[in-house]
Amino acid sequence: MAVKHIRNKHLRRKRKGAAEKLRRQKLQKKRVVALGVPEEKAAKMNAKEIRTLLRKPKKTAKRFAKSAAA
């Protein structure tokens, strides 16, 4: 039994868009600021640095709580 036609299921697969990416980055920046990172410092960070801080939120909050107290 040979297969005559193989159906390609992913012809209309959703793709990540630029607007959605900006929305995610904006939300992540708000989350970092809520953890205690100064807003000026968060504004200067790139997306990769922000995601790194969000991986370990307890550690991030503790680190920036020390600098805010000093």
C-alpha positions as CSV (number, residue, x, y, z in Angstrom):
1,M,0.0,0.0,0.0
2,A,1.8,3.1,-1.2
3,V,0.9,6.5,0.0
4,K,-0.2,8.7,-2.9
5,H,-0.6,11.9,-1.0
6,I,1.0,13.1,2.2
7,R,-1.0,15.8,3.9
8,N,0.9,18.8,5.1
9,K,-0.9,19.8,8.3
10,H,1.2,22.9,8.9
11,L,0.2,25.1,6.0
12,R,-1.5,27.7,8.1
13,R,0.7,27.5,11.3
14,K,0.6,30.6,13.5
15,R,3.8,32.6,13.6
16,K,5.1,34.8,16.4
17,G,4.6,38.5,15.4
18,A,6.5,41.6,16.2
19,A,3.6,43.2,18.1
20,E,3.2,40.2,20.3
21,K,7.0,40.2,21.0
22,L,6.9,43.9,22.1
23,R,3.9,43.1,24.3
24,R,5.7,40.3,26.0
25,Q,8.9,42.4,26.5
26,K,6.8,45.2,28.0
27,L,5.1,42.8,30.4
28,Q,8.4,41.3,31.4
29,K,9.9,44.7,32.1
30,K,6.9,45.5,34.4
31,R,7.5,42.2,36.3
32,V,11.2,43.0,36.8
33,V,10.4,46.5,38.2
34,A,7.8,44.8,40.5
35,L,10.6,42.6,41.8
36,G,12.5,45.7,43.0
37,V,14.8,46.5,40.1
38,P,15.0,50.3,39.7
39,E,12.9,51.5,36.7
40,E,15.9,53.5,35.2
41,K,18.1,50.4,35.3
42,A,15.4,48.2,33.8
43,A,14.9,50.7,30.9
44,K,18.6,50.4,30.0
45,M,18.6,46.5,30.0
46,N,18.0,44.5,26.9
47,A,15.5,41.7,26.6
48,K,18.0,39.0,27.3
49,E,19.1,40.5,30.6
50,I,15.5,41.0,31.7
51,R,14.6,37.3,30.9
52,T,17.7,36.2,32.9
53,L,16.5,38.2,36.0
54,L,13.0,36.6,35.7
55,R,14.4,33.1,35.7
56,K,15.2,33.3,39.5
57,P,12.7,35.9,40.9
58,K,13.5,35.3,44.6
59,K,17.2,35.8,44.0
60,T,16.6,38.9,41.9
61,A,14.3,40.4,44.6
62,K,16.9,39.7,47.3
63,R,19.7,41.2,45.3
64,F,17.9,44.4,44.5
65,A,16.5,44.7,48.0
66,K,20.0,44.9,49.4
67,S,21.0,47.7,46.9
68,A,17.7,49.7,47.7
69,A,18.4,49.5,51.4
70,A,22.0,50.7,51.1
